[in-house]
Amino acid sequence: MPKYIDFHAQMPAIPPEALSQVRASVGKTDTDGVKNINAYFTKDGQGYCVTEAPNPDAVCQHHKAMGIALDKGEVHEITTTLV
């Protein structure tokens, strides 16, 4: 399954309970076929998400279901990892 990283220039405010749900979903594949690998948030409000998904459209739909807008141009396939 392809891996993707996506970028959010400005993350919306995420309530603690929603963040807990995202944290609990790491490593699990959702019904939409997308698996959350990890997410990184910067102190200035940016965010990066790493997922496994069938395609970039699935990544966008997965984010939309969580109430987070994501443009397909912000989704990039990962072709090489060092670890």
N, C-alpha and C positions, 0 to 999 in steps of 0.2 A: 504494500500500500504506500503511495507517495506521502512524503512529509512536506508540510508547508509552514512558513513563518509569515505572520501578518503584522502590520504596524498600525497603531492608532496614535495619531498626532495628539489627540486630547481624549482621554478616557472619560466616560461619564462617571458621575459619582456612583459608586457601587456600595449598597448597604452591606453591613457586616454579614448578615445572614445569606445574602446572595454570594458574597465572596466565599463563605463557608461551603456553599453548594458547589461552586466552581472547584474549590480545593478538593472536595470529596469526589469530583468527577474525573480527576487526573488519573490516567491509566485505564479508564473505562471507555468502551465504545458505546455511543448513544444510538438510539433507534435510527438516526439519520446516517449512520455509518461513519461518523466522525469521532475520532478518539483524541481527547485532550492530553497532550504530552506535558506541557508546562506553560506557564504565563509569567511574564515579568513586567513589573510596573515601576516607573521611575518616579522620583520625588517631585518632578515637575509635571506629572499627569500624563505622560506617554505610556503606551503599553505595547507589548509584543506577545503574541501567542504562537505556540508551536503545536501543530495538530497533525494527525494522520487522517487523510480523507481521500475519497475517490477522485476529486477534482476541486479546483478553486471555487466553483459555484456552490459545492457542498459546504465549504468553509464559510462562505458568505451567508448561506441559509442558516447554518448552525449559529452564527453570531446573531443574526436577525431574530432567531427564536429566543435568544437571551436578552433581546432588547438593545443590542449594540449594533449600530450601523457599520457596515464594512463594504468598501468598494472593491470590486474584483482586482483593480490595479494595485491594491495594497497587499495582495496575497502573492507570495513568491515560493516556488517549489525549492526545497532543499535538496541539492544533489550530492553534497559532500558533508560529512561530519567527521570531527577529529576524535570523538569519544564514543 
